[in-house]
Amino acid sequence: MLNLNGISVRLGGRAIIQDATAKLPPGGRIGLVGRNGAGKSTLIRVMTGLLEADAGDVSMPRGTRLGYIAQEAPGGDATPFETVLAADVERAALTAESETCTEPHRLAEIHERLLAIDAHSAPSRAARILAGLGFDEDAQHRPLDSFSGGWRMRVALAALLFSQPDLLLLDEPSNHLDLEAVLWLEDFLKSYPATILLVSHERDFLNNVVDHILHLSGGMLTLYPGGYDAFERQRAERQAQIASARAKQQAERERLQDYIARNSARASTAKQAQSRAKALARLQPIAELIDDPSLSFDFPDPDALRPPLITLDLAAVGYGEVPVLSRLNLRIDPDDRIALLGRNGNGKTTLARLLAAQLQPMDGAMHASARMRVGYFTQYQVEELDRSETPLQHMTQLMQGASPSAVRAQLGRFGFSGDKATTQVEKLSGGERARLALALITRDAPHMLILDEPTNHLDVDAREALIQALNEYTGAMVIVSHDRHMLEMTADRLVLVDGGKAREFDGSIDDYIAFVLAKDPAPPRKDGSAPAVSRKDQRKAAADAREKGKALRKRVQASEAEMEKLTRMRSAIDQAMFDPASADAALAKLTMTDLMKRRADVEKGIAAAEAAWLEASEALDGITA
């Protein structure tokens, strides 16, 4: 399909790619991997003809249609649906010609070709692709200019997938997606009928999609069969593992084994323990990471605080006078590791901002420990770094009054020692800027880290280093990420943010993936139309759904009322435990032991009510979706 013959590229006087040679298998799904700065995007630009190589050439069969997303997001008055349909240039041209053509022979040719390319099913295919990437029916018909840059990049991806090129080039396609859209894209690419070359730093995505790994290292290319785990095993066979790498991995294994041993027998954590057992089985050696000491993450441990760090009691949060989330009941303790799940736009970032005290509750109550320090990471912090300044200047400004050695020590925790500390930000890679932002937010040893998509600029090895550092960190953590491997390895609690609510998700990441996929509708027929259903069956199904829905709504309302009553009771008990003088008179008379026993009973009641509410809500979602 595509041959790279001795490709060499020099940029700024430095050799980025040197005599890179590879033969990509036709119909293959190839993952292009390599460290940040290795030249992956440069190589793709050479393949597309956007950059001319200093030496070598790219060859492919004549007439090969190559598809690649431009860096600039589409815009204008056109809708996502119109933009995607227009991406099939041949269909658009033939359709336009058919409307004006009067010559019978040519008109017959046009309709024959439209039939051959299955043009009549194009609208339904376009709608399905957009829906898979998160656009509901209303969003598909809004002007592109009404969307953010990230959503417009999703439209560009949808248009590329719809056009079905013979060689599909994807450079970090999941960067603008949530986990649900990544799962859809993964499933779509598994059945893509032509050759795929994609750059990704997500281990699970690569394992589930690709059948070859093309490794770019030291300017050279090596093609390995299999997914990313298979590639790492083969690469590990070629490299001798140094003692420090073995020691760190053994420590990680022992941590997972300890977690599994302590939690397997408990019903509430058994699924998480099973997930960790799978993670342990998949744990692969970090081959290149240890060879580069600059790729380091070392979060300073905070001083101890009594639990809870934060409690939300029937809280609501939003913007202006419009709540995004309501009836929030959440408790975060110093040892909690929480992943926020749900589609983009459902309120994960809003909840994170509430926990970081960037937003105040509009209703209900939020109690936070007065001494608690929070480190909040977002992609905006990476983009807002002053490019003309150095890491040392950034850290010195934030650690005013600290000694130069203390400032240097904090930078050193994240690999900014020596010349790196005095290198201008504009000369740092995306991954280095992300590490700098993490260094800045943890300068005062926060008791809780809130991380909103922390991996977007990190390669696979750097992500593994971040996972290791987070698992060694002793504070609480709340994370939003579309990298399921990151979530699986770091989070013990899952909170689903959906439908204006945030509730505990009882299960593992694998259970959540199954939950998401189970909500997808049955696939359409091969001709693009939906399976036929009689009107009688439709009426009967609608009536059954209405009756079932009434009963489920009553169960939901009853569970909500029970949770509200028990939550208030828990707040009153907490008040009696921590400030007896202002507590309810009856509770103030109880001993601390009695209060603790009563609180434990209330917690069990809340858990039972939440389980009943979740079961009824999911069943209701299933019949109303």
N, C-alpha and C positions, 0 to 999 in steps of 0.2 A: 504493500500500500504506500508506504513512505520510507525513503532511505535518506539518512543523514550521512554525508560523505566528507569526513575530515573538516568539520566546521570549526573555525577559529574566529573569535571576536575579541577585539581590544577596545576598552572604553576608558577614556581619560589616561591613556598611556599604560593601563593595566590589563593584562590578559584575563578575560572573564571565562572564556571557553577556549580550549586548546585541543585541536584535532579530534573533536567529538564525532564518533561514528556509531551508527546503530541502524538496524533494519527492523521496522515495526511490522508485526504480523497483520495481514489483512483481516478485518473484522475483529481485531483484538480490542480489549479495553485496557489501556495502559495508564498507569499512574506515574507521573513525573515527580520525583521527590528529590530533596536535597536541602542542605542547610540554607537559612536565610542569607541572601547575598551570593549564593552559588552560581546564579545565572539562569534560573528556570524561566523567568519571564522574558529574559533576553533571548533564550533559545526559541521560545514560542514566537517572538516577534520576527526572528529569522525565518521560521517556518511559514509565517503568513506573508512574508515579503515586506513587512513594515520596516525591517532593518536588514541592511546588506552585510553579509559576513565578510570578514577580511580574507578568509580563505575557505575553500570547500564549497559544497553546494547541497541543495535539497532537491530530491527527485521524487516524483509521484506519477501515476498513470495520467495520460492526457485526458482532460475533461473532468478530472476529480473536482467535486465541489467542496470547498473548504469553508468551515463556519467558525467564526471567532467573535467574541463580544468586544466592541470598541470600548475605550476607557470612558467616553462621555455618555451619560445616561440620556435616553430619548426624552423629548419634551414636546410642548406645543398643545394645540387644541384637540389632536387626535386622541381617541380613547385607547386603553390597553387592548381591547378586543380588535379594534381597527388596525392597530400597529402590528399585532401578531398575525392577523390575516394577510397583511401586506408583505410580510416577510417571505411568503412563498411567491417569489417574483414571477415565476412561470404561470402559476394559476391566476395571479392578479392581471397579468398581461393578456392571457387568453380570455379571461372573463370580460375584460374591457373591450377586447376586439370583437367578441361574440355579440356585443350589444350594438355594434355599428356595421358589422360585416353583412354584405348583401349578396356575395358570390356564393352560390350553393355548395360548390365543391370545397371551397376553403372553410365554409361554415361547418360542413360535415367533418373535416379534419380537426377543426377546433373542438367540436363536441366529442370526437373520438379520443383526442388527447386528454380532455378534461375527465373523461370516464376512466382512462388509463391511470391517471394520477390520483384517482379517488377524490376529485375536487368537491363533490357534493357533500362529503363528510367533513370538509375543512372547518366549517363553523363550530361543529360539535367538538372536534379535536382541539381547536383553539380555546374554547370555553373550558374544556377539561384541564388543559395545561395551566391556564390561568388560575383555575380553582385549586389545583394542586399546589400552586405557589402562593396561595393565600388570598386570592381576589374573589370575593363573593360576587353575585350577579350584579349588584349595584355598582361595586367598585370597577367592574370590567367596562362600564360604560360612562365613567367619569373622565374628564380631560386629564391628560398626563401631567399638566402643570399643577394640578391639585394635589399631586403626590410628592413625598419627600424623595431625595436622591436615591435612598436605599430601595424604595418601592419601585422607582422607575428603572433601577438596575434589574429588578425582578422581571419587569416587562421585557427588557432586553434579553434576558435569559429565556423567557417564554418564547419570544420571537425566534431565537436561535434554535431552540428545541423543535419548534413547529416546522421550521424550514428543512429539517432533516438532511443536513449536508453529509457527503460521503466520508468526510473526516471532521469530526466534532472536536474542537479545541476549547477546553474549559480551564480558566485560570482562577482558582479559588472560588468555585461557583457557590459555595455555602456561606460565604462571608456576610451576605445580606439576608440570610434566611434564618428562621427559627427552627427548632428541632422538628416540628411537624412537617414543615416544608422540605427539610433535609431528608426526612424519611420518604416523602413522596418522590423527590428527585432521585434518591437512591433506587427506588423501585422502578422508576421510568428508565434510568440508564441501564439497569440490568437487562432489559429487553430491547435496548436500542439496536436497530438492525445494521448499523455500519460501524466504522472504526472510531474509537474515542481515545483522545489523549487529554488527561486532566491533571492539573496541579492541585494538590490538596495536602493539608497537614493534619487531617482528621483520620486517625488510625482505623476506627470502625467503618467509616465511609469507604476508605480504600479497601479494607478487607472484604466488604460486601459488594463492591462494584467491579474492581479491576481483576484481570487475570494475569497481568504482567506489571512489574515495577521497573521503570527506567530511572536509574540512579545517577544523578549528576553530582560529582565530587571531584575537586581538584581540576575542574575544567574538562573532565573525561566522562564518558557515558558507559554504563554497564546495564544490560538488560537481564532481569531475573524473572523466572516464571513464578506465578502465584500472587497472592495478595501481600499486604504489608507485613504481616507476621511471618509469612514464609520468607520474604525478603530479609527480614532481620535475622532470621535463623541462618540463612545462607551467608549473610554478611558477617555474622558472628563467627561462623566457621572459618572465615578468612582472617579474622582479627583475633589477636590474643587479648583476653580480658585482663586488665590490670587489677591489682589487689583491691584498690579502693572501690572500683565498680562492683566487684563481687560482694564486698562488705556492705555497701549501700543497698544492693538488691536483697541480700540476706536479711537485713534489718526490715526492709519493706515486706518481705515474705513473712517474717516473724510477726509483724504488726497485723497483717491480714489473718494469719493463722490464729493469733490471739483473739482477734475480733470474732472469727468464726467459732472458736471454742466457747467464747463467753456468750454468744448470742444465738447459736443454733437451736438451743432448747427452748428459747422464749418465743411464744407465739407472736408477740408484737414485732419482733425483729428477725424472725426466721427467714423471711423472704430476702431481707437485706443481706443476711449471712450467706444465703444461697448465691446471691449476686456476687458477693465478695469471693466466694469459692470459685466462681467462674472467672473472676478477674485474676485470682491467684493462678489458675490454670493457664491463663493467657499471658501472664507476666513474662515479658521478653527482656533480654539484656539490652542496656543502653550502650550502644557501641561507640558512637562518635561523641556523645555528650561529654563523657569524662575527659576526652582528649582536649577539650576547650574550656579552660578554667574561667573564661569570661562569662559563660552561660551559667550563672549561679543565681539562685533565689534563696534568701535566708531571712525569714520573717522574725523580727524580735518578739520574744514572748512577753506578754503583759503581766503585771502584778495581779494577784488573785482578787476577785470580787465575789461577793455572795450572790447566789441566784435569787430571782431572775434578773437578767440584764434588761429585758424589755417585756412588757405585757401589753397586749391590745385587747380592750374589752368593748365589743360592739362598735368598733371605730369605723369611720368613713373617711375617705380621702379622695381628693380630685383637684380640679383646677377651676378657679372662679367659684361659681355656685353649683357646678355640676359634679357630683361624685362619680369617680371611676370605679371605686371599690367601696363596698359597704358591709356592715355586720362582720367586721374582722375580729376574730378571736385567735390570738396567737401568743405564745410564750416562748421566749428565747433564753436559754441558759448558757453559761460560759463554755460548756463543752458541746454545744449543738453544731451540727454541720448540715445546713439546709440548702436544698436546690429548689429554686422557683421554676415551675413548669407552666407551659401554656403558650398559645400562639402570640406572636408579636401583635401589639395593640390591645391585648386583654388586660394589661395593667401591671406586668411584672416590674417594669422600671418605676412605675408610680409607687408600688409597695416598697421597693428598695429605697426610694427617696424619702418615704415616710420613716422607715427604720433608721435612715441616716440623718433624720431631723431636718432635711431640706424642705419637707412639706409638713404642715401641721394638720392634725385630724379635724375634719369638718364636723364630726359628731362622735359620740362615744368618748372613750378615754384611752390614752397612751401613757404608760408609766415607764420611765427609763431610769436606771441607776445614775445617781448624780455624778459619780466619779468615772462613769464609762467613757472611754475614748473609742471613736469609730474611724476606721479607714475605708473610704468609699472610692472605688475605682470605676471609671467609665472611659469609653473610647474618646470622649470629648477632651479628657485631660491629656491624652496622648497628642491630639491634634492641636491643643492650645499651648503646648510647650513653646517657649521663646526660642526660635531656631538659631538666633545669633548668640545665645548664651551657652554655657557649658553645664554639665551635671553638677560640678562643684559650685558654680554660681547659683543654680537653682536651689540646691540643698542649703547653702549658706543663708540665703534669703529666708528660708522657712525655719531654719534652726537658729534663729537669732539668740545670741547669748551663749550658744554652745561653743566649746573649744574646737579649734581646727581639727584636732585628732578625732573628736566625736563625730564631726561632719564627715570626715574621710572614712571613719569606721562604718557609718551607715551606708555610704556609697559602696564600700568594699563588700558589704553583704550581698550586693546585687551585681558584682563584677565590674564596678567602675573604680578601678585602682590605677595608679600610675598615669600614663598618658590618656587613658579613657576618661578620667575624671575631668580633664581639661580640653576635651574634644568638643567642638561646637555641635549642638543638637542636630543641625542641618546635615552633618556628616555621619550621623548615626543611622543604623538600619531601623526599620519599623519595629523589629523585635527588641532592639536596644532601647528605643524610645518607650516601649511598653514596660520594660524592666525599670527604666528611670521613673516612670510614673508610679509604679508599685513601690519603689524605694522612697519616693516623696510622701506617699500617703501613709507609710508605716514608720515614719521617722520618730513618732512618739509612742511606739509599741502599743497599738490599739488593742482594746479588748475584743473587738469584733471587726472582721473584714467583710465588706459588702463588695462583691466583684461582679460587674455587669459586662459580660463577654470579654474576659481577660485574655483569651487565646487568639484573637483575630490576627495578630501580627507575629505569632510564634510558630516556628516549625515543629515537627513531631518531637524531636529530641528536647527542645526547649519546653514543650508542653509536659513531657515526662518529668523534667526537672521541677516545673511548677507544681505538679501533682505531689511530688516527693516533699517539697517545701511546705505545701499546705497541710499534708498529713503530719508533719513534724511540728507545725504551729499549734500552740496550746490554747489559743483563744477560740471564740465562736466564729462561724463563717456562714454567710449567705451568698449563694452564687447563682447567676443567670448565665447559661451557656447553651449553645447548640451542639457542643462536642459531648456526645453521650459517654465517651470513654472518660473524660474529665469528671462528669457527674457521677458515674458509676464508681470511680476510684476515690472520690472525696466526700460525697454526701451520704449521711445516714438517715436524713429525713427528707421527704419529698412533699412539697406544697404546690397544689395545682391552682393556678390563678385563671379563672374562667367564669364568664357570665356575671361579672361584677362581684364575685366572691373569691375568697382564698381559703382552701380547705386542705387538710392533710390527705395525701394520697397513700393509701395502704398498699404497699407493694414495692417492688424494685423498679429500676429503669426498664428492664425487660418487660415487666408487667405494664408499665406505662406505654411502651411502644406497641404492645399488643392491644392495649386499650384504644390508642389513636388509630391503629390500622383497622380495628373492628368497627369504628364509626364510619369508615369509608363506604360509599354505596357500592352495590354490586356492579361489576364491570359491564359496559355496554356491549352490544353485539358487534361482530367484526365490521359490519357496514356503518358503524358509528351511531346507530339508532339505539334507543333504550329498549329493553325487553318489553314485549307486549303484555299488558295487563287489562283484563276486561273491566268495564265500568261497574259491573255487579261486584266483582272482587274488590275494586277500589272503594265502593260504598261500604261494603262489609268491613274492610280493613279500617276505614276511617271511623266507623261506629265503634268497633272494638277498641280502637286507640283512645277514643273519647271516654269510654267507660273506664278503661284501665287508667287513663290519665287522671280522672277524678279521684280515684282511690289513692293514687300515688301522690297527688298534690296534698291530700289530707295528711298522708304520712309525713311528707316534707314539712308541712306547717306545724304538725305536732312535734316533730323532732326539733325544729327551729325554736319553738316555744320552750321546750325542755332544756335545750342548750342555753337559751337566754337566761332562764331561771337559775340553772346551775352555775353559769358563769358569774352572775351577780353574787351568788352565794360564795363562790370561790374568792371573789374580790373582797367580800366582807370578812372572810376568814383571814385573808392576807393582811387586811387592815388591822385585825385583832392581833396577829402575830408580830407585826412590825411597829404598830403604834396603838397600843391598847387604850390609851387615853381618849382617842377619838373614835373608838370602835363601838359597834353595837353592844348594848349593855349585857345582853345574854351571852354573847361570845366573849366579852371581856372577862367574864367570871371563870371561863374554862382555863385549864392549865395548857402549857405549850404542847404537852403530849397529846391531850385530848383534841386540841386544834389540829395538830398534824394528822391524827387519825381521821378526823372529820374531813380534812382537806383531801386525804387519799380517797375516801369514799366518794367525795364530790368529783374528783378527777376520773374515777372509774365510771361514774354516771355520765360525765361529759363525753368520755370516749365511746360509751355505748350509744349515746344519742347521736354523736357525730357519725358513727358507723351506720346507724339506721338512716340518718339523713343522706349520707353518701350513697347508700344502696338505692334508696328511693329516688334520689336526684339522677343517678346514672340511668336507672330504669326509665325515668321520665324523659331524659335526654334521648334515650334510644327510640322512644315512640314518637317524639316530636321533631327529631332531626330531619 
